[in-house]
Amino acid sequence: MKNIKNCYLMVLALCFALSSTLAADRPNVILILTDDQGYGDYSCHGNPLLKTPELDKLHAESIRLTDFHVAPMCTPTRGQLMTGMDAMRNGATAVCQGRSMMGNGIPLMPEYFAKAGYSTGHFGKWHLGDSYPHRPQDRGFQETLHHPAWGITSLADHFGNSYWDPWLQHNGVEKRYEGYCTDIFFDEAIDWMKEQKKADKPFFLYLPTNTPHVPNWVDEEYSKPYAEVGTFNGVEVPADFYGMIANIDENMGRLETFLKKEGLKDNTLLIYLNDNGTQSKAASEIYNAGMQGFKRGMFDGGHRVASFWRWPEGLDGARDIGDLTQVQDILPTLAELCDLPKPSAETNGASLAKLLQGKQSKLDDRKIVIQYSNRNTSAVRWDHAIVLWDKWRLVGQDTLHNIATDPHQDKNIVKQYPEIAQEMRDHYEQWYAEAKLRFDTPRYITVGSDTEPSLTLFSNDWQGGYCDNPPNLVAANTTGYWDIEVAEAGTYEFELRRWPESANLALSSGVEGEKIKAHNPFIGYVGERPIHYASIHVAGFQETTVPRKGATHATFTANLDAGKTKLSTLFSDIDGNELCSAIYVKVTRK
């Protein structure tokens, strides 16, 4: 009997040890991505003005990847993060013009977590498509609270939206929330994590803030200390920009308090990074950690960012790692650390798990390519392309730097090291030949599905002219089309709008400028357009109508077969002169 009891106790001990090991192997994950905060916009990185005490504490407790790279703009970085694939391969290479959507069917990070039994939550920015099946709730997130497109006040956003008391999308339903946007995202994320803890479920939280992106709006309590400085070394201090970061820092402190209070800190892997170089030229001039460039730039100041990793139970202490790393490495790393399904063979990142755990001293030699589009959807060879190899940087075909000796990238040493430059060119050419094939694969918005029988198409997701911001909405002078897939044959209704439905404005009407809350000031009555005709062309159906005076939209009804096609629209004046495409099109299967 005594032996049986001892065996039973041994089995219990083994089970407890095994469960403890599994718990340590499968942490909760919090991934925080700030929008347009640069590498130099942290006091722990040496900024002489900006104070980020909570981020400094996280930095001190984390493994820091000090040569970590993203794309120089937000959408390419986000697509690479979610897929583990280069932007050219996943399709999301630009912020609009149909290039903010990833390829249909590519598995995303939250889908891997969901398959492994995690709860998945998203609070903040998305910017990877605003219509089915490209929204966060369509791509693996069980809970999502977000704004559309690039940010609050974007063309796809609720008309006249603000950083205070904003309208946000909660699981596809637009609702209004009280408070400041960043505070709301942290509040709602914390409440969601409490629910997951209560349900005893591991969670993956993606918290990409929309700050400190423009418009530079923040409460005065955060900006005032920097406004009082005035100028620093002849540069006007970007007080509101710094104030938004100060607010993020405060929210990081609230998150830390929550994790400690709930007993979640030790077995939570917290990753903090920013999505590209600083958006503020003034901030880059005040302090940029010795680098040249800022957002959209091809030098390191545009794409080298902070990357902090903290998991007290699972990672090997706080230290710097200087190996060349990239945002595409995060998915394969999390797959290994969290025992997720193995990522697709098409991923381009490398797992950093053993490096982070102290089981590997150095990564294998690697070359990586950054290429994105800046209002260019054609992906021309070497356009906005950089090759990185250890501390070498080949910017375009003919400019070579070594940041170990020239961190500001002032000296072009391509003639001194022709063999190095040629090897990097050869790598790019092979990479480009493979990536371009994936880049040319169309991305479709699905209309008429049972999941989403009625949806709105936005001009930021069309292929055509740049139409993504309030000035584009006011001007209404751009054309484009959407690649769509009709899910089921049937009768479809199309509502063509020039203004968003939430504005309730007539097609040809203008608006008082102050009603359009954006960082671009509008003065007086703006945006009148002499719209007389409305036309549509989709899957062989073509029709033109004259909307009644004062109408907010033009309506068409068409019988469509299932399949892939293009949807084109046009508004024109009484003489038939083209004005613009419908900036918003609501499609409903009847």
KEMIBA-56699 format. One record per residue (C-alpha): residue number from 0; x, y, z. Coordinates in nm, 2 decimals, padded with zeros to 4 digits. Example, Ala and Ser with C-alpha at 12.3 -4.5 7.8 and 13.67 -1.06 7.14 Angstrom:
REM residues 2
ATOM,0,01.23,-00.45,00.78
ATOM,1,01.37,-00.11,00.71
//
This chain:
REM residues 590
ATOM,0,00.00,00.00,00.00
ATOM,1,00.29,00.23,00.09
ATOM,2,00.46,00.16,-00.24
ATOM,3,00.13,00.23,-00.43
ATOM,4,00.10,00.56,-00.25
ATOM,5,00.46,00.65,-00.33
ATOM,6,00.40,00.57,-00.69
ATOM,7,00.09,00.78,-00.69
ATOM,8,00.29,01.07,-00.54
ATOM,9,00.56,01.02,-00.80
ATOM,10,00.31,01.03,-01.08
ATOM,11,00.15,01.35,-00.94
ATOM,12,00.50,01.51,-00.92
ATOM,13,00.57,01.41,-01.28
ATOM,14,00.24,01.55,-01.39
ATOM,15,00.30,01.87,-01.21
ATOM,16,00.65,01.90,-01.35
ATOM,17,00.52,01.83,-01.70
ATOM,18,00.24,02.08,-01.67
ATOM,19,00.48,02.34,-01.54
ATOM,20,00.71,02.28,-01.83
ATOM,21,00.42,02.31,-02.08
ATOM,22,00.31,02.63,-01.91
ATOM,23,00.66,02.77,-01.95
ATOM,24,00.68,02.66,-02.31
ATOM,25,00.34,02.81,-02.40
ATOM,26,00.33,03.17,-02.27
ATOM,27,00.07,03.43,-02.32
ATOM,28,00.19,03.67,-02.59
ATOM,29,00.15,04.05,-02.60
ATOM,30,00.28,04.21,-02.92
ATOM,31,00.28,04.59,-02.92
ATOM,32,00.35,04.78,-03.24
ATOM,33,00.36,05.16,-03.22
ATOM,34,00.29,05.37,-03.53
ATOM,35,00.57,05.61,-03.65
ATOM,36,00.77,05.61,-03.33
ATOM,37,01.14,05.60,-03.44
ATOM,38,01.44,05.42,-03.29
ATOM,39,01.56,05.75,-03.14
ATOM,40,01.22,05.83,-02.98
ATOM,41,01.31,05.66,-02.65
ATOM,42,01.50,05.79,-02.36
ATOM,43,01.66,05.45,-02.31
ATOM,44,01.81,05.49,-02.66
ATOM,45,01.97,05.82,-02.56
ATOM,46,01.70,06.08,-02.65
ATOM,47,01.80,06.40,-02.46
ATOM,48,01.45,06.54,-02.43
ATOM,49,01.18,06.27,-02.45
ATOM,50,01.11,06.09,-02.13
ATOM,51,00.99,05.73,-02.15
ATOM,52,01.04,05.59,-01.80
ATOM,53,00.81,05.29,-01.84
ATOM,54,00.97,05.19,-02.17
ATOM,55,01.31,05.23,-02.01
ATOM,56,01.21,04.98,-01.75
ATOM,57,01.09,04.73,-02.01
ATOM,58,01.42,04.79,-02.21
ATOM,59,01.62,04.71,-01.89
ATOM,60,01.43,04.38,-01.84
ATOM,61,01.43,04.27,-02.21
ATOM,62,01.65,04.11,-02.47
ATOM,63,01.71,04.39,-02.72
ATOM,64,01.76,04.32,-03.09
ATOM,65,01.97,04.62,-03.18
ATOM,66,02.00,04.56,-03.55
ATOM,67,01.63,04.48,-03.62
ATOM,68,01.47,04.60,-03.94
ATOM,69,01.12,04.66,-04.08
ATOM,70,00.99,04.84,-04.39
ATOM,71,01.01,05.22,-04.40
ATOM,72,00.63,05.24,-04.41
ATOM,73,00.35,05.09,-04.20
ATOM,74,00.15,04.85,-04.42
ATOM,75,00.45,04.66,-04.56
ATOM,76,00.58,04.62,-04.20
ATOM,77,00.24,04.49,-04.08
ATOM,78,00.20,04.25,-04.36
ATOM,79,00.55,04.11,-04.31
ATOM,80,00.48,04.08,-03.93
ATOM,81,00.15,03.89,-03.99
ATOM,82,00.27,03.66,-04.26
ATOM,83,00.64,03.61,-04.20
ATOM,84,00.68,03.69,-04.57
ATOM,85,00.85,03.97,-04.75
ATOM,86,00.61,04.25,-04.86
ATOM,87,00.68,04.18,-05.23
ATOM,88,00.58,03.82,-05.17
ATOM,89,00.26,03.87,-04.96
ATOM,90,00.14,04.16,-05.18
ATOM,91,00.10,04.43,-04.92
ATOM,92,00.37,04.67,-05.04
ATOM,93,00.20,05.01,-05.01
ATOM,94,-00.04,05.20,-04.79
ATOM,95,-00.33,05.21,-05.05
ATOM,96,-00.40,05.16,-05.42
ATOM,97,-00.49,04.80,-05.36
ATOM,98,-00.15,04.73,-05.22
ATOM,99,-00.25,04.74,-04.85
ATOM,100,-00.41,04.39,-04.88
ATOM,101,-00.22,04.07,-04.85
ATOM,102,-00.27,03.78,-05.08
ATOM,103,-00.59,03.58,-05.03
ATOM,104,-00.54,03.26,-04.84
ATOM,105,-00.20,03.34,-04.69
ATOM,106,-00.21,03.21,-04.33
ATOM,107,-00.16,03.49,-04.07
ATOM,108,-00.01,03.49,-03.72
ATOM,109,-00.34,03.49,-03.53
ATOM,110,-00.46,03.19,-03.73
ATOM,111,-00.15,02.99,-03.61
ATOM,112,-00.23,03.09,-03.25
ATOM,113,-00.60,03.00,-03.28
ATOM,114,-00.51,02.66,-03.42
ATOM,115,-00.28,02.60,-03.12
ATOM,116,-00.57,02.68,-02.88
ATOM,117,-00.50,03.04,-02.80
ATOM,118,-00.75,03.32,-02.77
ATOM,119,-00.67,03.59,-03.02
ATOM,120,-00.74,03.96,-02.97
ATOM,121,-00.66,04.27,-03.17
ATOM,122,-00.69,04.63,-03.04
ATOM,123,-00.57,04.92,-03.25
ATOM,124,-00.45,04.97,-03.61
ATOM,125,-00.48,04.71,-03.89
ATOM,126,-00.42,04.87,-04.23
ATOM,127,-00.42,04.54,-04.42
ATOM,128,-00.76,04.58,-04.59
ATOM,129,-01.10,04.71,-04.50
ATOM,130,-01.34,04.48,-04.68
ATOM,131,-01.41,04.10,-04.65
ATOM,132,-01.21,03.88,-04.64
ATOM,133,-00.92,04.11,-04.55
ATOM,134,-01.03,04.25,-04.21
ATOM,135,-00.88,04.13,-03.89
ATOM,136,-01.19,03.93,-03.79
ATOM,137,-01.16,03.75,-04.13
ATOM,138,-00.79,03.66,-04.07
ATOM,139,-00.79,03.48,-03.74
ATOM,140,-00.87,03.74,-03.47
ATOM,141,-01.16,03.63,-03.25
ATOM,142,-01.19,03.97,-03.10
ATOM,143,-01.10,04.30,-03.27
ATOM,144,-01.14,04.67,-03.19
ATOM,145,-00.99,04.88,-03.46
ATOM,146,-01.02,05.18,-03.69
ATOM,147,-01.01,05.14,-04.07
ATOM,148,-00.73,05.22,-04.32
ATOM,149,-00.41,05.41,-04.20
ATOM,150,-00.57,05.58,-03.91
ATOM,151,-00.84,05.78,-03.74
ATOM,152,-00.94,06.06,-03.99
ATOM,153,-00.85,05.84,-04.29
ATOM,154,-01.08,05.84,-04.59
ATOM,155,-01.23,05.50,-04.49
ATOM,156,-01.30,05.62,-04.13
ATOM,157,-01.62,05.75,-03.98
ATOM,158,-01.67,06.10,-04.12
ATOM,159,-01.54,06.37,-03.88
ATOM,160,-01.38,06.11,-03.64
ATOM,161,-01.14,06.22,-03.37
ATOM,162,-00.88,06.08,-03.14
ATOM,163,-01.12,06.17,-02.85
ATOM,164,-01.44,05.97,-02.82
ATOM,165,-01.38,05.80,-03.15
ATOM,166,-01.60,05.57,-03.36
ATOM,167,-01.43,05.23,-03.38
ATOM,168,-01.51,04.89,-03.53
ATOM,169,-01.59,04.62,-03.27
ATOM,170,-01.60,04.28,-03.44
ATOM,171,-01.74,04.45,-03.75
ATOM,172,-01.99,04.68,-03.57
ATOM,173,-01.92,05.05,-03.56
ATOM,174,-01.96,05.19,-03.20
ATOM,175,-01.85,05.51,-03.03
ATOM,176,-01.62,05.49,-02.73
ATOM,177,-01.54,05.75,-02.46
ATOM,178,-01.19,05.87,-02.40
ATOM,179,-00.86,05.91,-02.59
ATOM,180,-00.79,05.65,-02.86
ATOM,181,-00.47,05.50,-02.71
ATOM,182,-00.62,05.48,-02.36
ATOM,183,-00.93,05.30,-02.51
ATOM,184,-00.72,05.04,-02.69
ATOM,185,-00.52,04.96,-02.37
ATOM,186,-00.83,04.96,-02.15
ATOM,187,-01.02,04.73,-02.38
ATOM,188,-00.72,04.50,-02.42
ATOM,189,-00.68,04.47,-02.05
ATOM,190,-01.04,04.39,-02.00
ATOM,191,-01.01,04.12,-02.27
ATOM,192,-00.70,03.97,-02.10
ATOM,193,-00.89,03.95,-01.77
ATOM,194,-01.16,03.75,-01.95
ATOM,195,-00.91,03.51,-02.09
ATOM,196,-00.74,03.46,-01.75
ATOM,197,-01.08,03.39,-01.60
ATOM,198,-01.15,03.13,-01.87
ATOM,199,-00.80,02.99,-01.81
ATOM,200,-00.71,03.03,-02.17
ATOM,201,-00.37,03.13,-02.31
ATOM,202,-00.39,03.44,-02.52
ATOM,203,-00.23,03.62,-02.81
ATOM,204,-00.28,04.00,-02.79
ATOM,205,-00.19,04.22,-03.08
ATOM,206,-00.19,04.59,-02.97
ATOM,207,-00.08,04.81,-03.26
ATOM,208,-00.14,05.17,-03.15
ATOM,209,-00.24,05.43,-03.41
ATOM,210,-00.02,05.69,-03.23
ATOM,211,00.22,05.87,-03.27
ATOM,212,00.10,05.88,-03.63
ATOM,213,-00.04,06.21,-03.76
ATOM,214,-00.26,06.39,-03.69
ATOM,215,-00.06,06.50,-03.39
ATOM,216,-00.34,06.52,-03.14
ATOM,217,-00.29,06.46,-02.77
ATOM,218,-00.40,06.61,-02.44
ATOM,219,-00.21,06.91,-02.33
ATOM,220,-00.09,06.74,-02.01
ATOM,221,00.14,06.52,-02.22
ATOM,222,00.26,06.78,-02.47
ATOM,223,00.30,07.08,-02.24
ATOM,224,00.64,06.98,-02.09
ATOM,225,00.79,06.96,-02.44
ATOM,226,00.61,07.28,-02.57
ATOM,227,00.77,07.47,-02.28
ATOM,228,01.11,07.37,-02.41
ATOM,229,01.05,07.56,-02.73
ATOM,230,01.35,07.48,-02.94
ATOM,231,01.64,07.25,-02.90
ATOM,232,01.97,07.32,-03.09
ATOM,233,01.77,07.54,-03.32
ATOM,234,01.50,07.28,-03.39
ATOM,235,01.14,07.34,-03.29
ATOM,236,01.05,07.06,-03.04
ATOM,237,00.76,06.85,-03.18
ATOM,238,00.56,06.88,-02.86
ATOM,239,00.25,06.70,-02.97
ATOM,240,00.44,06.41,-03.12
ATOM,241,00.65,06.36,-02.81
ATOM,242,00.33,06.40,-02.61
ATOM,243,00.17,06.11,-02.79
ATOM,244,00.47,05.89,-02.70
ATOM,245,00.45,06.01,-02.34
ATOM,246,00.09,05.89,-02.34
ATOM,247,00.19,05.55,-02.48
ATOM,248,00.46,05.52,-02.21
ATOM,249,00.20,05.59,-01.94
ATOM,250,-00.02,05.32,-02.08
ATOM,251,00.27,05.08,-02.08
ATOM,252,00.30,05.15,-01.71
ATOM,253,-00.07,05.07,-01.66
ATOM,254,-00.02,04.74,-01.86
ATOM,255,00.27,04.65,-01.64
ATOM,256,00.07,04.71,-01.32
ATOM,257,-00.21,04.49,-01.46
ATOM,258,00.03,04.20,-01.55
ATOM,259,00.18,04.21,-01.20
ATOM,260,-00.15,04.23,-01.02
ATOM,261,-00.30,03.94,-01.22
ATOM,262,00.01,03.72,-01.18
ATOM,263,00.06,03.72,-01.56
ATOM,264,00.40,03.89,-01.59
ATOM,265,00.63,03.59,-01.55
ATOM,266,00.47,03.37,-01.81
ATOM,267,00.38,03.64,-02.07
ATOM,268,00.61,03.71,-02.36
ATOM,269,00.59,04.08,-02.42
ATOM,270,00.73,04.21,-02.75
ATOM,271,00.75,04.59,-02.82
ATOM,272,00.85,04.74,-03.15
ATOM,273,00.78,05.03,-03.38
ATOM,274,00.67,05.00,-03.74
ATOM,275,00.92,05.23,-03.92
ATOM,276,01.14,05.54,-03.86
ATOM,277,01.00,05.84,-03.69
ATOM,278,00.73,06.04,-03.87
ATOM,279,00.87,06.37,-03.73
ATOM,280,01.16,06.53,-03.93
ATOM,281,01.21,06.76,-03.63
ATOM,282,01.24,06.46,-03.39
ATOM,283,01.50,06.30,-03.63
ATOM,284,01.70,06.62,-03.62
ATOM,285,01.69,06.64,-03.24
ATOM,286,01.80,06.28,-03.19
ATOM,287,01.81,05.98,-03.42
ATOM,288,02.06,05.75,-03.25
ATOM,289,02.34,05.84,-03.50
ATOM,290,02.13,05.74,-03.80
ATOM,291,02.03,05.93,-04.11
ATOM,292,01.67,05.93,-04.24
ATOM,293,01.32,05.89,-04.10
ATOM,294,00.99,05.74,-04.22
ATOM,295,00.99,05.64,-04.59
ATOM,296,01.37,05.68,-04.60
ATOM,297,01.61,05.42,-04.74
ATOM,298,01.88,05.47,-04.49
ATOM,299,01.88,05.29,-04.15
ATOM,300,01.68,05.58,-03.99
ATOM,301,01.39,05.47,-04.20
ATOM,302,01.38,05.10,-04.12
ATOM,303,01.59,05.01,-03.82
ATOM,304,01.36,05.00,-03.51
ATOM,305,01.34,04.90,-03.15
ATOM,306,01.27,04.54,-03.07
ATOM,307,01.23,04.45,-02.70
ATOM,308,01.15,04.08,-02.59
ATOM,309,01.07,04.00,-02.23
ATOM,310,00.96,03.66,-02.09
ATOM,311,01.08,03.61,-01.74
ATOM,312,01.02,03.24,-01.73
ATOM,313,01.14,03.15,-02.08
ATOM,314,01.41,03.38,-02.21
ATOM,315,01.77,03.41,-02.11
ATOM,316,01.81,03.74,-01.92
ATOM,317,01.83,04.10,-02.04
ATOM,318,02.10,04.18,-02.29
ATOM,319,02.17,04.32,-02.64
ATOM,320,02.18,04.10,-02.95
ATOM,321,02.34,04.26,-03.25
ATOM,322,02.27,04.00,-03.52
ATOM,323,02.09,04.12,-03.83
ATOM,324,01.72,04.05,-03.77
ATOM,325,01.39,04.15,-03.93
ATOM,326,01.02,04.17,-03.85
ATOM,327,00.96,03.85,-04.07
ATOM,328,01.15,03.66,-03.80
ATOM,329,00.88,03.71,-03.54
ATOM,330,00.63,03.46,-03.67
ATOM,331,00.87,03.16,-03.69
ATOM,332,01.02,03.26,-03.36
ATOM,333,00.68,03.26,-03.19
ATOM,334,00.59,02.93,-03.36
ATOM,335,00.89,02.77,-03.19
ATOM,336,00.85,02.94,-02.85
ATOM,337,00.47,02.88,-02.83
ATOM,338,00.45,02.54,-03.00
ATOM,339,00.24,02.67,-03.28
ATOM,340,00.18,02.48,-03.61
ATOM,341,00.49,02.51,-03.83
ATOM,342,00.47,02.82,-04.05
ATOM,343,00.43,02.79,-04.43
ATOM,344,00.75,02.70,-04.62
ATOM,345,00.70,03.04,-04.80
ATOM,346,00.79,03.24,-04.50
ATOM,347,01.12,03.44,-04.52
ATOM,348,01.20,03.48,-04.16
ATOM,349,01.43,03.28,-03.94
ATOM,350,01.34,03.15,-03.59
ATOM,351,01.53,03.35,-03.32
ATOM,352,01.41,03.12,-03.04
ATOM,353,01.74,02.95,-02.96
ATOM,354,01.93,03.29,-02.99
ATOM,355,01.68,03.44,-02.74
ATOM,356,01.70,03.14,-02.51
ATOM,357,02.08,03.15,-02.50
ATOM,358,02.11,02.81,-02.68
ATOM,359,02.27,02.97,-02.98
ATOM,360,02.54,03.24,-02.98
ATOM,361,02.50,03.37,-03.34
ATOM,362,02.26,03.35,-03.63
ATOM,363,02.38,03.19,-03.96
ATOM,364,02.50,03.44,-04.22
ATOM,365,02.21,03.59,-04.40
ATOM,366,02.12,03.86,-04.65
ATOM,367,01.78,04.03,-04.64
ATOM,368,01.60,04.26,-04.88
ATOM,369,01.37,04.54,-04.80
ATOM,370,01.15,04.67,-05.09
ATOM,371,00.83,04.86,-05.06
ATOM,372,00.62,05.10,-05.27
ATOM,373,00.57,05.47,-05.21
ATOM,374,00.27,05.56,-05.43
ATOM,375,00.40,05.30,-05.68
ATOM,376,00.22,04.98,-05.74
ATOM,377,00.44,04.83,-06.01
ATOM,378,00.73,04.70,-05.81
ATOM,379,01.00,04.81,-06.05
ATOM,380,01.34,04.64,-06.00
ATOM,381,01.55,04.83,-05.74
ATOM,382,01.28,05.08,-05.68
ATOM,383,01.28,05.16,-05.30
ATOM,384,01.50,04.85,-05.25
ATOM,385,01.78,04.79,-05.00
ATOM,386,01.99,04.48,-04.94
ATOM,387,02.13,04.42,-04.59
ATOM,388,02.42,04.18,-04.51
ATOM,389,02.57,04.20,-04.16
ATOM,390,02.67,04.56,-04.13
ATOM,391,02.67,04.63,-04.51
ATOM,392,02.39,04.83,-04.67
ATOM,393,02.34,04.84,-05.05
ATOM,394,02.09,05.12,-05.11
ATOM,395,01.97,05.08,-05.47
ATOM,396,02.22,04.93,-05.71
ATOM,397,02.51,05.17,-05.67
ATOM,398,02.54,05.29,-05.31
ATOM,399,02.72,05.08,-05.05
ATOM,400,02.77,05.17,-04.68
ATOM,401,02.92,04.99,-04.38
ATOM,402,02.73,05.11,-04.07
ATOM,403,02.99,04.96,-03.84
ATOM,404,03.22,05.24,-03.94
ATOM,405,02.97,05.48,-04.09
ATOM,406,02.64,05.47,-03.90
ATOM,407,02.52,05.79,-04.06
ATOM,408,02.58,05.64,-04.40
ATOM,409,02.76,05.94,-04.54
ATOM,410,03.03,05.75,-04.74
ATOM,411,02.95,05.55,-05.06
ATOM,412,03.22,05.28,-05.06
ATOM,413,03.09,05.08,-05.36
ATOM,414,03.42,05.14,-05.56
ATOM,415,03.63,05.02,-05.27
ATOM,416,03.43,04.70,-05.22
ATOM,417,03.30,04.60,-05.57
ATOM,418,03.29,04.23,-05.48
ATOM,419,03.07,04.29,-05.18
ATOM,420,02.84,04.51,-05.38
ATOM,421,02.82,04.25,-05.66
ATOM,422,02.73,03.97,-05.43
ATOM,423,02.45,04.18,-05.27
ATOM,424,02.33,04.27,-05.62
ATOM,425,02.32,03.90,-05.72
ATOM,426,02.13,03.81,-05.41
ATOM,427,01.87,04.08,-05.49
ATOM,428,01.83,03.97,-05.85
ATOM,429,01.75,03.61,-05.74
ATOM,430,01.52,03.74,-05.47
ATOM,431,01.34,03.98,-05.70
ATOM,432,01.28,03.71,-05.97
ATOM,433,01.10,03.49,-05.71
ATOM,434,00.92,03.77,-05.53
ATOM,435,00.78,03.94,-05.84
ATOM,436,00.59,03.63,-05.93
ATOM,437,00.40,03.65,-05.60
ATOM,438,00.37,04.02,-05.62
ATOM,439,00.18,03.99,-05.95
ATOM,440,-00.09,03.76,-05.80
ATOM,441,-00.42,03.96,-05.77
ATOM,442,-00.59,04.02,-05.44
ATOM,443,-00.97,04.00,-05.44
ATOM,444,-01.24,04.14,-05.22
ATOM,445,-01.53,03.90,-05.20
ATOM,446,-01.89,04.03,-05.24
ATOM,447,-02.21,03.85,-05.18
ATOM,448,-02.08,03.59,-04.93
ATOM,449,-02.30,03.44,-04.66
ATOM,450,-02.04,03.58,-04.41
ATOM,451,-02.07,03.93,-04.55
ATOM,452,-02.37,03.96,-04.79
ATOM,453,-02.35,04.35,-04.77
ATOM,454,-02.02,04.53,-04.76
ATOM,455,-01.86,04.86,-04.86
ATOM,456,-01.56,04.90,-05.09
ATOM,457,-01.33,05.19,-05.02
ATOM,458,-01.10,05.38,-05.26
ATOM,459,-00.80,05.31,-05.05
ATOM,460,-00.83,04.95,-05.16
ATOM,461,-00.89,05.02,-05.53
ATOM,462,-00.63,04.99,-05.80
ATOM,463,-00.58,05.33,-05.96
ATOM,464,-00.50,05.68,-05.84
ATOM,465,-00.39,05.77,-05.49
ATOM,466,-00.71,05.83,-05.29
ATOM,467,-00.65,05.77,-04.92
ATOM,468,-00.67,06.09,-04.72
ATOM,469,-00.92,06.38,-04.65
ATOM,470,-00.76,06.60,-04.92
ATOM,471,-00.84,06.33,-05.17
ATOM,472,-01.19,06.31,-05.05
ATOM,473,-01.24,06.68,-05.08
ATOM,474,-01.08,06.70,-05.43
ATOM,475,-01.27,06.39,-05.56
ATOM,476,-01.07,06.39,-05.88
ATOM,477,-00.92,06.03,-05.89
ATOM,478,-01.03,05.71,-06.06
ATOM,479,-00.97,05.34,-05.98
ATOM,480,-01.13,05.00,-05.99
ATOM,481,-01.16,04.70,-05.76
ATOM,482,-01.08,04.33,-05.82
ATOM,483,-01.37,04.15,-05.67
ATOM,484,-01.49,03.79,-05.65
ATOM,485,-01.86,03.73,-05.66
ATOM,486,-01.93,03.46,-05.41
ATOM,487,-02.27,03.35,-05.55
ATOM,488,-02.47,03.41,-05.86
ATOM,489,-02.76,03.64,-05.80
ATOM,490,-02.90,03.99,-05.80
ATOM,491,-02.67,04.26,-05.66
ATOM,492,-02.74,04.62,-05.56
ATOM,493,-02.46,04.88,-05.59
ATOM,494,-02.47,05.21,-05.41
ATOM,495,-02.22,05.46,-05.55
ATOM,496,-02.11,05.74,-05.31
ATOM,497,-01.88,06.03,-05.33
ATOM,498,-01.90,06.10,-04.95
ATOM,499,-01.90,05.83,-04.68
ATOM,500,-02.24,05.71,-04.57
ATOM,501,-02.18,05.85,-04.22
ATOM,502,-02.15,06.20,-04.37
ATOM,503,-02.50,06.19,-04.52
ATOM,504,-02.40,06.45,-04.79
ATOM,505,-02.53,06.49,-05.14
ATOM,506,-02.31,06.36,-05.42
ATOM,507,-02.23,06.71,-05.56
ATOM,508,-02.23,06.89,-05.22
ATOM,509,-01.94,07.05,-05.04
ATOM,510,-01.90,07.07,-04.66
ATOM,511,-01.78,07.32,-04.40
ATOM,512,-01.41,07.25,-04.37
ATOM,513,-01.41,07.23,-03.99
ATOM,514,-01.64,06.93,-04.00
ATOM,515,-01.36,06.73,-04.16
ATOM,516,-01.13,06.67,-03.86
ATOM,517,-00.79,06.60,-04.00
ATOM,518,-00.43,06.72,-03.97
ATOM,519,-00.48,06.90,-04.30
ATOM,520,-00.67,07.23,-04.23
ATOM,521,-00.97,07.30,-04.45
ATOM,522,-01.11,07.65,-04.45
ATOM,523,-01.46,07.75,-04.55
ATOM,524,-01.69,07.55,-04.77
ATOM,525,-01.49,07.29,-04.96
ATOM,526,-01.55,06.99,-05.19
ATOM,527,-01.83,07.09,-05.43
ATOM,528,-01.82,06.88,-05.74
ATOM,529,-02.06,06.91,-06.05
ATOM,530,-02.16,06.54,-06.05
ATOM,531,-02.44,06.48,-06.30
ATOM,532,-02.39,06.13,-06.43
ATOM,533,-02.31,05.81,-06.24
ATOM,534,-02.19,05.50,-06.43
ATOM,535,-02.10,05.14,-06.34
ATOM,536,-01.92,04.86,-06.52
ATOM,537,-01.90,04.51,-06.37
ATOM,538,-01.89,04.16,-06.52
ATOM,539,-02.04,04.27,-06.86
ATOM,540,-02.31,04.49,-06.69
ATOM,541,-02.28,04.86,-06.79
ATOM,542,-02.52,05.14,-06.71
ATOM,543,-02.54,05.51,-06.66
ATOM,544,-02.79,05.71,-06.46
ATOM,545,-02.87,06.07,-06.36
ATOM,546,-02.91,06.07,-05.98
ATOM,547,-03.19,06.29,-05.85
ATOM,548,-03.10,06.63,-05.71
ATOM,549,-02.97,06.61,-05.36
ATOM,550,-02.91,06.23,-05.37
ATOM,551,-02.64,06.09,-05.15
ATOM,552,-02.58,05.80,-05.38
ATOM,553,-02.67,05.64,-05.71
ATOM,554,-02.82,05.29,-05.71
ATOM,555,-02.78,05.02,-05.97
ATOM,556,-02.91,04.66,-05.98
ATOM,557,-02.73,04.38,-06.17
ATOM,558,-02.76,04.01,-06.21
ATOM,559,-02.41,03.86,-06.17
ATOM,560,-02.26,03.52,-06.22
ATOM,561,-02.02,03.38,-05.95
ATOM,562,-01.65,03.44,-06.03
ATOM,563,-01.37,03.69,-06.04
ATOM,564,-01.42,04.03,-06.22
ATOM,565,-01.35,04.40,-06.20
ATOM,566,-01.58,04.67,-06.07
ATOM,567,-01.54,05.02,-06.22
ATOM,568,-01.74,05.33,-06.15
ATOM,569,-01.74,05.69,-06.27
ATOM,570,-01.90,06.02,-06.18
ATOM,571,-01.90,06.28,-06.46
ATOM,572,-02.04,06.63,-06.52
ATOM,573,-02.33,06.74,-06.75
ATOM,574,-02.09,06.75,-07.05
ATOM,575,-01.97,06.40,-06.98
ATOM,576,-01.63,06.51,-06.85
ATOM,577,-01.48,06.26,-06.60
ATOM,578,-01.46,06.38,-06.24
ATOM,579,-01.38,06.08,-06.03
ATOM,580,-01.47,05.72,-05.95
ATOM,581,-01.72,05.65,-05.66
ATOM,582,-01.50,05.67,-05.36
ATOM,583,-01.74,05.44,-05.17
ATOM,584,-01.94,05.15,-05.31
ATOM,585,-02.18,04.95,-05.10
ATOM,586,-02.25,04.61,-05.26
ATOM,587,-02.54,04.40,-05.13
ATOM,588,-02.66,04.06,-05.25
ATOM,589,-03.04,04.07,-05.26
//
